[in-house]
Amino acid sequence: MFRILEDGAARSAGELLTLAARQTVWMPMGTVSNGLPIELADARPSGFLGRHVAAIHADLRLPARLVDWSDHHVLLAMSRRGEDLPGNLIVGEESFARWQALDIPARPRNEYPDVAEATIAGHPPGSSAGGERPKFGAFVDGRHVLVKFAARGGAGDGVARRWCDLLVLEALALNVVSSRGVPAALTRIVETDSHCFLESDRFDRVGVRGRVAVLSLAAVQEDPADPWARAAVLLRHAGRLSSEDARRLQWLDAFGALIANTDRHPYNVVFFVEGVSLRLAPAFDQVSMLYAPTADGQVPPRTFAPPHATADTLDVWDDARAAASEFWQRASDDARLTDDVRSFSAANASALVS
């Protein structure tokens, strides 16, 4: 096991031994886990990019479906093709050698359409980050970014246009979050004739080769059914999260509800790891998913019913509501969005102030 530091230097992180009954032990600490250690389990291939791993690395003979992977398959992928996992761990000599030889060229933005087409065809460059929407990794302007994308489609392709709209809405939402003093990933919309792209800074990368340890909320909360705000309260009570960060996470939960982000799952919250303590990483993936196309390719009309505060969001509700109203107002005035999105955004802004 190896850990990559913020300055790009590598340090030994011990050895991982597999035991009987699917247990592992991380030496020299002697930490025994049922299955993979939390930090590795959290970084396992997942989502859109994860589904390409088996096909891209056919020599590893991995199951085609991620749901069929055992811990053995995860370790196999990590130890042999794990040079660019989320966080700062590298597993195995082969992946470490691949990291040492890793070339990180700057990616011109005019290449994005070609990279997007290659990604859809099953050849994504860089990054094994999770998430269901199409994306690829790139190094641009001296920083590592994840680039989500959506094809524009034809004039009558409402599904394609809606996905482009959602990328713009995500950028607007994160700009509002940042303006309220809550750290958020720096984003940039890049539009071409064929695609809409959303660049989002990677906060587990520093400079060209530096990395930072991260864990998702899913890895540290007791009950995965807990909303973000409830998890924030429990982590604060456990002494793992500061009062300030707990309040920020409660605010993000409230803001997400008020901008129709119906996909507030625990993998969309990430923490920097500082011993046993956690520090909230910048917000990301704040998307108005209520308005996403359905799985069968429809864009049905949706009615936004303004939610109410819970016991865990009451203290931050008024400020989050004002921020959400600002978000909807900005969206209603944004010429990059289609008329129907601007229309329901205006209606939602009015609903939050009435």
C-alpha positions as CSV (number, residue, x, y, z in Angstrom):
1,M,0.0,0.0,0.0
2,F,1.2,3.5,-0.9
3,R,0.0,7.0,0.0
4,I,0.6,10.0,-2.3
5,L,1.1,13.2,-0.4
6,E,0.0,16.7,-1.4
7,D,3.5,17.5,-2.8
8,G,3.4,14.4,-5.1
9,A,5.8,12.3,-3.0
10,A,5.0,8.7,-2.3
11,R,5.2,7.0,1.1
12,S,4.6,3.4,2.2
13,A,1.2,2.9,3.8
14,G,1.9,-0.6,5.0
15,E,0.6,-3.9,3.7
16,L,-2.9,-5.3,3.3
17,L,-3.3,-9.0,3.9
18,T,-6.4,-11.1,3.1
19,L,-7.6,-13.5,5.7
20,A,-10.2,-16.2,5.9
21,A,-13.9,-15.4,6.0
22,R,-13.4,-12.4,3.7
23,Q,-11.5,-10.4,6.3
24,T,-8.5,-8.2,5.7
25,V,-5.8,-6.9,8.0
26,W,-3.9,-3.7,7.4
27,M,-0.3,-3.9,8.7
28,P,1.6,-2.7,10.6
29,M,-1.4,-1.1,12.4
30,G,-3.1,-4.5,12.7
31,T,-6.5,-3.1,11.7
32,V,-8.9,-5.9,10.9
33,S,-11.8,-5.3,8.6
34,N,-14.8,-7.4,7.5
35,G,-14.2,-7.1,3.8
36,L,-12.0,-4.3,2.5
37,P,-10.9,-1.4,4.7
38,I,-13.3,1.5,4.6
39,E,-10.9,3.7,2.6
40,L,-10.5,1.1,-0.1
41,A,-14.2,0.1,-0.2
42,D,-15.1,3.8,-0.6
43,A,-12.8,4.1,-3.6
44,R,-13.9,1.0,-5.5
45,P,-14.9,1.5,-9.1
46,S,-18.5,2.7,-9.4
47,G,-21.0,4.6,-11.6
48,F,-20.5,5.5,-15.3
49,L,-16.7,5.2,-15.3
50,G,-16.6,2.1,-13.1
51,R,-18.8,0.2,-15.6
52,H,-16.1,0.6,-18.2
53,V,-13.3,-1.0,-16.2
54,A,-14.0,-4.6,-17.1
55,A,-14.2,-3.9,-20.8
56,I,-11.1,-1.7,-20.9
57,H,-9.0,-4.1,-18.9
58,A,-10.2,-7.4,-20.4
59,D,-7.0,-9.1,-19.5
60,L,-8.0,-8.9,-15.8
61,R,-11.1,-11.1,-16.6
62,L,-13.4,-9.1,-14.3
63,P,-17.2,-9.6,-14.3
64,A,-18.9,-7.3,-16.8
65,R,-21.3,-6.0,-14.2
66,L,-20.0,-4.2,-11.1
67,V,-22.8,-5.7,-9.0
68,D,-21.2,-9.1,-9.6
69,W,-17.7,-8.0,-8.3
70,S,-16.4,-9.6,-5.1
71,D,-13.8,-8.0,-2.8
72,H,-11.3,-10.1,-4.7
73,H,-12.3,-8.5,-8.0
74,V,-12.1,-5.0,-6.4
75,L,-8.6,-5.7,-5.1
76,L,-7.5,-7.2,-8.4
77,A,-8.6,-4.0,-10.3
78,M,-7.1,-1.7,-7.7
79,S,-3.8,-3.5,-7.4
80,R,-3.2,-3.8,-11.2
81,R,-5.0,-0.7,-12.7
82,G,-5.5,1.5,-9.7
83,E,-3.1,4.3,-10.5
84,D,-5.8,7.0,-10.5
85,L,-8.2,6.0,-7.7
86,P,-10.2,8.7,-5.8
87,G,-8.3,9.8,-2.7
88,N,-4.5,9.3,-2.2
89,L,-4.1,5.5,-1.8
90,I,-2.5,3.2,-4.3
91,V,-2.7,-0.5,-3.9
92,G,-0.1,-3.0,-5.2
93,E,3.3,-2.8,-6.9
94,E,1.8,-2.8,-10.4
95,S,-0.5,0.1,-9.8
96,F,2.3,2.0,-8.1
97,A,4.6,1.4,-11.1
98,R,1.8,2.7,-13.4
99,W,1.4,5.8,-11.2
100,Q,5.2,6.5,-11.4
101,A,5.0,6.3,-15.2
102,L,1.7,8.2,-15.3
103,D,1.7,11.0,-17.9
104,I,-0.5,13.9,-17.1
105,P,-0.7,16.1,-20.2
106,A,-2.7,19.3,-20.3
107,R,-6.0,18.7,-22.2
108,P,-7.1,21.5,-24.6
109,R,-10.8,22.2,-24.3
110,N,-11.2,22.0,-28.0
111,E,-10.5,18.3,-27.7
112,Y,-13.5,17.8,-25.3
113,P,-16.0,16.7,-28.0
114,D,-13.6,14.0,-29.3
115,V,-12.9,12.8,-25.7
116,A,-16.7,12.7,-25.0
117,E,-17.3,10.5,-28.0
118,A,-14.4,8.2,-27.0
119,T,-15.8,8.0,-23.5
120,I,-19.2,7.0,-24.7
121,A,-17.5,4.4,-26.9
122,G,-15.9,2.9,-23.8
123,H,-12.5,4.6,-23.7
124,P,-12.6,7.3,-21.0
125,P,-9.3,9.0,-20.2
126,G,-8.2,9.6,-16.6
127,S,-10.0,9.3,-13.3
128,S,-12.1,6.4,-11.8
129,A,-14.4,8.8,-10.0
130,G,-18.0,7.5,-9.4
131,G,-21.3,9.0,-10.4
132,E,-23.8,7.9,-12.9
133,R,-23.6,10.7,-15.5
134,P,-21.1,10.5,-18.4
135,K,-17.8,12.1,-17.5
136,F,-14.1,12.0,-18.0
137,G,-11.0,13.3,-16.2
138,A,-8.7,16.0,-17.5
139,F,-5.9,18.3,-16.5
140,V,-6.7,21.8,-17.6
141,D,-5.1,25.2,-16.6
142,G,-2.9,23.5,-14.0
143,R,-5.7,21.7,-12.2
144,H,-7.4,18.3,-12.3
145,V,-11.0,18.4,-13.2
146,L,-13.9,16.1,-13.8
147,V,-15.8,16.9,-16.9
148,K,-19.5,16.0,-17.1
149,F,-21.0,16.2,-20.6
150,A,-24.2,15.9,-22.5
151,A,-24.7,15.8,-26.3
152,R,-26.9,18.6,-27.6
153,G,-28.9,16.4,-30.0
154,G,-31.2,17.7,-32.7
155,A,-33.6,20.6,-32.5
156,G,-36.4,18.3,-31.3
157,D,-34.4,16.2,-28.9
158,G,-35.8,17.4,-25.6
159,V,-34.0,14.7,-23.5
160,A,-30.5,15.8,-24.8
161,R,-31.4,19.5,-24.2
162,R,-32.6,18.8,-20.7
163,W,-29.3,17.1,-19.7
164,C,-27.5,20.2,-21.0
165,D,-29.8,22.4,-19.0
166,L,-29.1,20.4,-15.8
167,L,-25.3,20.9,-16.3
168,V,-25.9,24.7,-16.4
169,L,-28.2,24.5,-13.4
170,E,-25.5,22.6,-11.5
171,A,-23.0,25.3,-12.2
172,L,-25.5,28.0,-11.1
173,A,-26.3,26.1,-7.9
174,L,-22.6,25.7,-6.9
175,N,-22.0,29.4,-7.6
176,V,-24.8,30.3,-5.3
177,V,-23.5,27.9,-2.6
178,S,-20.0,29.5,-2.8
179,S,-21.5,33.0,-2.7
180,R,-23.1,32.1,0.7
181,G,-19.7,31.3,2.2
182,V,-20.0,27.5,1.9
183,P,-17.0,26.0,0.0
184,A,-18.0,24.5,-3.4
185,A,-16.2,23.0,-6.3
186,L,-15.1,25.6,-8.8
187,T,-17.0,24.9,-12.0
188,R,-17.0,26.1,-15.6
189,I,-19.5,25.6,-18.4
190,V,-17.9,24.9,-21.8
191,E,-20.3,24.9,-24.8
192,T,-19.6,23.6,-28.3
193,D,-21.8,23.0,-31.3
194,S,-22.1,19.3,-30.3
195,H,-21.9,19.2,-26.5
196,C,-22.3,21.0,-23.3
197,F,-19.6,20.4,-20.7
198,L,-19.3,21.1,-17.0
199,E,-15.8,21.2,-15.5
200,S,-15.6,20.7,-11.8
201,D,-12.4,20.9,-9.8
202,R,-11.1,17.7,-8.1
203,F,-10.5,18.5,-4.5
204,D,-8.6,15.2,-4.0
205,R,-5.8,16.4,-6.3
206,V,-3.2,19.0,-5.7
207,G,-1.1,20.4,-8.6
208,V,0.1,17.9,-11.1
209,R,0.8,14.9,-8.9
210,G,-0.3,15.7,-5.4
211,R,-3.2,13.9,-3.8
212,V,-5.4,14.2,-0.7
213,A,-7.2,11.5,1.4
214,V,-11.0,11.6,1.2
215,L,-13.9,9.6,2.4
216,S,-17.6,9.9,1.4
217,L,-20.4,10.3,3.9
218,A,-21.4,6.7,3.0
219,A,-18.1,5.5,4.5
220,V,-18.5,7.2,7.8
221,Q,-22.2,7.4,8.7
222,E,-23.8,4.7,10.8
223,D,-27.1,4.5,8.9
224,P,-27.1,5.1,5.2
225,A,-30.8,6.0,5.3
226,D,-30.0,9.1,7.4
227,P,-30.3,12.4,5.4
228,W,-27.3,14.6,5.2
229,A,-28.5,16.9,8.0
230,R,-29.1,14.0,10.4
231,A,-25.7,12.5,9.6
232,A,-24.1,16.0,10.3
233,V,-25.7,16.2,13.7
234,L,-24.6,12.6,14.6
235,L,-21.0,13.2,13.4
236,R,-20.8,16.4,15.4
237,H,-22.1,14.6,18.5
238,A,-19.5,11.9,18.0
239,G,-16.7,14.6,17.9
240,R,-15.7,13.7,14.3
241,L,-17.1,16.9,12.6
242,S,-16.8,20.5,13.8
243,S,-19.9,22.5,14.6
244,E,-19.1,24.8,11.6
245,D,-18.9,21.9,9.2
246,A,-22.0,20.2,10.6
247,R,-23.9,23.4,10.1
248,R,-22.6,23.7,6.5
249,L,-23.8,20.1,5.8
250,Q,-27.2,20.8,7.3
251,W,-27.4,23.9,5.1
252,L,-26.4,21.9,2.0
253,D,-29.2,19.4,2.7
254,A,-31.7,22.2,3.1
255,F,-30.5,24.0,0.0
256,G,-30.6,20.8,-2.0
257,A,-34.2,20.1,-1.0
258,L,-35.1,23.7,-2.0
259,I,-33.6,23.5,-5.4
260,A,-35.3,20.1,-6.2
261,N,-32.1,18.0,-5.8
262,T,-33.8,14.7,-5.3
263,D,-30.5,12.8,-5.5
264,R,-28.9,13.7,-2.2
265,H,-27.3,10.3,-1.5
266,P,-24.3,9.8,0.9
267,Y,-21.7,9.5,-1.9
268,N,-22.4,13.1,-2.9
269,V,-20.8,14.4,0.3
270,V,-17.1,14.0,0.8
271,F,-14.8,14.7,3.7
272,F,-11.0,15.3,4.0
273,V,-9.6,12.8,6.5
274,E,-7.5,14.2,9.4
275,G,-6.8,11.3,11.8
276,V,-10.2,10.3,13.2
277,S,-11.6,13.8,12.5
278,L,-13.3,14.8,9.3
279,R,-13.4,18.1,7.5
280,L,-16.1,18.8,4.9
281,A,-14.8,19.0,1.4
282,P,-16.3,21.5,-1.1
283,A,-19.9,20.9,-2.2
284,F,-20.5,19.2,-5.6
285,D,-23.3,17.5,-7.5
286,Q,-26.0,19.9,-6.4
287,V,-28.4,19.2,-9.3
288,S,-32.1,19.8,-9.7
289,M,-32.7,16.1,-10.5
290,L,-36.4,16.4,-10.1
291,Y,-36.4,17.6,-13.7
292,A,-34.1,14.9,-15.1
293,P,-35.4,12.8,-18.0
294,T,-36.8,9.5,-17.1
295,A,-35.0,6.2,-17.7
296,D,-37.3,5.5,-20.7
297,G,-36.3,8.8,-22.4
298,Q,-39.2,11.1,-21.5
299,V,-39.2,14.7,-20.1
300,P,-42.4,14.8,-18.2
301,P,-43.7,18.0,-16.6
302,R,-42.8,18.1,-12.9
303,T,-44.4,20.2,-10.2
304,F,-42.0,21.5,-7.5
305,A,-43.7,21.5,-4.1
306,P,-41.6,23.7,-1.7
307,P,-40.5,21.4,1.2
308,H,-40.6,22.2,4.9
309,A,-37.8,22.4,7.4
310,T,-37.0,19.4,9.5
311,A,-35.7,19.4,13.1
312,D,-32.1,19.1,11.7
313,T,-32.5,21.9,9.1
314,L,-34.6,24.4,11.0
315,D,-31.7,26.6,12.2
316,V,-30.4,27.0,8.6
317,W,-33.6,26.9,6.8
318,D,-34.2,30.7,6.2
319,D,-30.8,31.3,4.8
320,A,-31.0,28.2,2.6
321,R,-34.4,29.2,1.4
322,A,-33.1,32.7,0.4
323,A,-30.2,31.1,-1.4
324,A,-32.5,28.7,-3.2
325,S,-34.7,31.6,-4.2
326,E,-31.6,33.4,-5.6
327,F,-30.7,30.2,-7.5
328,W,-34.1,29.9,-9.2
329,Q,-34.1,33.6,-10.0
330,R,-30.7,33.3,-11.6
331,A,-31.9,30.3,-13.6
332,S,-35.0,32.2,-14.8
333,D,-32.7,34.9,-16.2
334,D,-30.0,32.7,-17.8
335,A,-30.1,32.7,-21.6
336,R,-28.2,29.4,-21.8
337,L,-31.3,27.6,-20.5
338,T,-34.3,26.5,-22.6
339,D,-37.5,28.4,-22.3
340,D,-39.3,25.7,-20.3
341,V,-36.5,25.5,-17.7
342,R,-36.5,29.3,-17.4
343,S,-40.3,29.2,-17.0
344,F,-40.4,26.7,-14.1
345,S,-37.4,28.4,-12.5
346,A,-39.3,31.6,-12.4
347,A,-42.3,29.8,-10.9
348,N,-40.2,28.1,-8.3
349,A,-38.5,31.4,-7.3
350,S,-42.0,32.9,-6.7
351,A,-43.1,29.8,-4.8
352,L,-40.2,30.2,-2.3
353,V,-41.0,33.8,-1.5
354,S,-44.7,33.5,-1.2
